[in-house]
Amino acid sequence: MKKSDSNKPDAASVSPEIRPAKTAIPPRLWDDEGLRQALEGLKPGFRFSFRTMQEGWVAAQALSKWYPDPDTAEMGIWELIVNAIEHGNLGINNEEKSIFIAAGSLEEEIERRLRLPVFRDRVVEVEFCRTSERNCLVVRDQGGGFDYQTFVDREAFTDRPNGRGIVLARDLAFDDLQYRGCGNEVIATCEFSETAG
């Protein structure tokens, strides 16, 4: 299940802290030669942070380039980032999100909360480490956490417009998802098969 085009940013809306200087953001980041070279030049472990959905979308695209199946990885990374921004940093619970989706006002509410003093300085922190055996991605928000066990151990909601992100990431994109502490940090691991090149 892919994200809707309404959540994809245009190049002008992406923070300059995320994009390399003098490099426009194309539809698929890993097709851009300058950015591809910049990413390949990074060490196997790196970290960065961001605030907005647009920056998160760019981050998901950039990170997915490091995976054997970029499209599937992008979807899983995006789901974890969306959860970190919406539910973690901005405190939008599942019931509220359902209401905002039904009213067509979710994006407006996200933008409103990003401007509020209580939320405006919160960031999502991402750490990425690649070895010959696996990719390890850590996504950490600055929210109060949640009861992750009830979400990790269940099937996706089929009767609601939301509530599928963790299940999609767990079942389709990553080999293992582990939450730490109060639930505001998730470690997503992708193992490489012995036959992968």
C-alpha positions as CSV (number, residue, x, y, z in Angstrom):
1,M,0.0,0.0,0.0
2,K,1.7,3.2,-1.2
3,K,1.3,6.6,0.3
4,S,-1.0,9.1,-1.4
5,D,0.4,11.7,-3.7
6,S,-1.1,14.4,-1.5
7,N,1.7,13.7,1.1
8,K,4.5,14.1,-1.5
9,P,6.2,17.5,-1.4
10,D,7.4,19.6,-4.2
11,A,11.0,20.5,-4.3
12,A,10.5,24.1,-3.1
13,S,8.8,23.0,0.1
14,V,11.7,20.8,1.3
15,S,14.0,22.2,4.0
16,P,17.5,23.1,2.8
17,E,18.9,21.1,5.8
18,I,17.7,17.9,4.0
19,R,18.6,18.6,0.4
20,P,22.2,19.1,-0.8
21,A,23.1,22.6,-1.9
22,K,22.3,23.3,-5.5
23,T,20.5,20.0,-6.0
24,A,16.8,20.0,-6.8
25,I,14.7,17.2,-5.4
26,P,13.6,15.0,-8.4
27,P,10.6,12.6,-8.1
28,R,12.9,9.7,-7.2
29,L,15.9,10.8,-5.2
30,W,18.2,7.9,-6.1
31,D,17.9,8.8,-9.8
32,D,19.6,12.1,-9.2
33,E,23.3,11.7,-9.9
34,G,24.5,14.4,-7.4
35,L,22.5,13.1,-4.5
36,R,23.3,9.5,-5.4
37,Q,27.0,10.3,-5.2
38,A,26.6,12.2,-1.9
39,L,24.8,9.2,-0.4
40,E,27.4,6.7,-1.7
41,G,30.1,8.9,-0.1
42,L,28.6,8.6,3.4
43,K,30.1,6.2,5.9
44,P,28.1,3.0,6.7
45,G,26.6,4.8,9.8
46,F,25.1,8.2,9.8
47,R,22.3,10.2,11.6
48,F,20.2,13.3,10.9
49,S,17.0,14.9,12.1
50,F,14.0,16.7,10.6
51,R,10.5,18.1,11.6
52,T,8.0,18.0,8.8
53,M,6.1,15.5,6.7
54,Q,7.8,16.9,3.6
55,E,11.2,16.4,5.1
56,G,10.2,12.9,6.2
57,W,9.2,12.0,2.7
58,V,12.6,13.1,1.4
59,A,14.3,11.1,4.1
60,A,12.3,7.9,3.3
61,Q,13.3,8.2,-0.3
62,A,16.9,8.8,0.4
63,L,17.2,6.0,3.0
64,S,15.4,3.5,0.8
65,K,18.2,3.7,-1.7
66,W,20.3,1.6,0.7
67,Y,17.9,-1.4,0.6
68,P,17.8,-4.3,-1.8
69,D,14.1,-3.5,-2.6
70,P,13.9,0.3,-2.4
71,D,10.2,0.6,-3.1
72,T,9.2,-1.7,-0.3
73,A,11.8,-0.2,2.1
74,E,10.5,3.3,1.2
75,M,7.0,2.3,2.2
76,G,8.1,0.9,5.5
77,I,10.4,3.8,6.4
78,W,7.6,6.2,5.5
79,E,5.2,4.5,7.8
80,L,7.6,4.7,10.7
81,I,8.3,8.3,10.0
82,V,4.6,9.2,9.7
83,N,4.0,7.6,13.1
84,A,6.9,9.5,14.6
85,I,5.7,12.8,13.4
86,E,1.9,12.4,13.7
87,H,1.5,10.3,16.8
88,G,4.9,10.9,18.5
89,N,5.9,14.5,18.1
90,L,2.5,16.0,17.4
91,G,0.4,13.8,19.8
92,I,-2.3,12.9,17.3
93,N,-3.9,9.7,18.6
94,N,-5.6,7.1,16.4
95,E,-9.2,8.3,17.1
96,E,-8.3,11.9,16.3
97,K,-6.5,10.9,13.1
98,S,-9.6,9.0,12.0
99,I,-11.7,12.1,12.6
100,F,-9.3,14.4,10.7
101,I,-9.1,12.0,7.8
102,A,-12.9,11.8,7.6
103,A,-13.1,15.6,7.6
104,G,-10.3,16.0,5.1
105,S,-8.3,18.1,7.5
106,L,-5.4,15.9,8.6
107,E,-2.7,17.8,6.6
108,E,-4.1,21.1,7.9
109,E,-4.0,19.8,11.5
110,I,-0.5,18.6,11.1
111,E,0.6,22.0,9.8
112,R,-1.2,23.7,12.7
113,R,0.4,21.5,15.3
114,L,3.9,22.0,13.8
115,R,3.5,25.7,14.6
116,L,2.4,25.3,18.2
117,P,5.0,26.2,20.8
118,V,4.6,22.9,22.5
119,F,5.5,21.0,19.3
120,R,7.4,23.3,17.0
121,D,10.9,22.4,18.3
122,R,10.4,18.6,18.3
123,V,12.3,16.6,15.7
124,V,12.5,13.1,14.5
125,E,16.0,11.6,14.8
126,V,17.1,8.9,12.4
127,E,20.1,6.7,12.7
128,F,21.2,4.4,9.9
129,C,23.8,1.7,10.0
130,R,24.7,-0.8,7.2
131,T,26.9,-3.9,7.5
132,S,27.5,-6.7,5.1
133,E,24.7,-8.7,6.9
134,R,22.0,-6.1,7.6
135,N,20.6,-2.6,7.6
136,C,19.6,-1.2,10.9
137,L,17.4,1.9,11.0
138,V,16.5,3.7,14.3
139,V,13.6,6.3,14.2
140,R,13.2,8.3,17.4
141,D,10.6,10.9,18.2
142,Q,10.3,13.3,21.1
143,G,6.8,12.4,22.1
144,G,5.5,10.6,25.2
145,G,5.5,7.1,23.6
146,F,2.6,4.6,23.4
147,D,1.6,1.1,24.3
148,Y,3.4,-0.4,21.3
149,Q,2.9,-4.1,22.3
150,T,-0.8,-3.8,21.4
151,F,0.1,-2.6,17.9
152,V,3.1,-4.9,17.2
153,D,1.2,-8.1,18.0
154,R,-2.0,-7.4,16.1
155,E,-3.2,-7.5,12.5
156,A,-4.0,-4.3,10.6
157,F,-7.3,-2.6,11.1
158,T,-9.4,-3.3,8.1
159,D,-12.4,-1.2,9.1
160,R,-10.6,2.1,9.8
161,P,-8.8,4.6,7.6
162,N,-5.6,4.4,9.7
163,G,-3.9,2.0,12.1
164,R,-1.9,-0.1,9.6
165,G,1.5,1.6,9.6
166,I,3.3,-0.7,12.1
167,V,1.8,-3.8,10.6
168,L,2.8,-2.8,7.1
169,A,6.3,-2.0,8.1
170,R,6.6,-5.2,10.1
171,D,5.1,-7.5,7.6
172,L,6.4,-6.1,4.3
173,A,9.5,-3.9,4.7
174,F,11.5,-5.2,7.6
175,D,12.6,-8.5,9.1
176,D,12.3,-7.2,12.6
177,L,10.8,-4.2,14.5
178,Q,11.7,-3.6,18.1
179,Y,10.4,-0.7,20.2
180,R,12.4,0.7,23.1
181,G,11.6,2.4,26.3
182,C,8.2,4.2,26.3
183,G,7.7,3.4,22.6
184,N,9.2,6.6,21.1
185,E,12.1,4.7,19.5
186,V,11.9,1.9,17.0
187,I,14.7,-0.2,15.5
188,A,13.9,-1.6,12.1
189,T,16.2,-4.3,10.8
190,C,16.5,-5.7,7.3
191,E,18.7,-8.8,6.9
192,F,20.5,-9.5,3.7
193,S,20.1,-13.0,2.2
194,E,23.3,-14.9,1.4
195,T,22.5,-14.9,-2.3
196,A,21.9,-11.1,-2.4
197,G,24.5,-9.2,-4.4
